[in-house]
Amino acid sequence: MPAQDSIIILLRMIVLVAGVTLWAAALTIWLVPTSEGLPALQLVRLGLSLFLALTGTACLLGGRSQPQQGPQPRPLRE
């Protein structure tokens, strides 16, 4: 089923690109200048960046190529 394999590869590529994008967003949140007088805003930025980083990591780990193997039969004793 080559069509089904190409769809799986396409979906994995989309998930990997989403993971990299989420990681980039988590890092670039800290590049936006903010006023130092709002500590609650710093906490929100920290929480959002952690959420984006964890979600990006989940996408990167979930999009890895994993071989599909079924259960291995046990050898018969003779």
Secondary structure, 3 states (H helix, E strand, C coil): CHHHHHHHHHHHHHHHHHHHHHHHHHHHHHHCCCCCCCHHHHHHHHHHHHHHHHHHHHHHHHCCCCCCCCCCCCCCCC
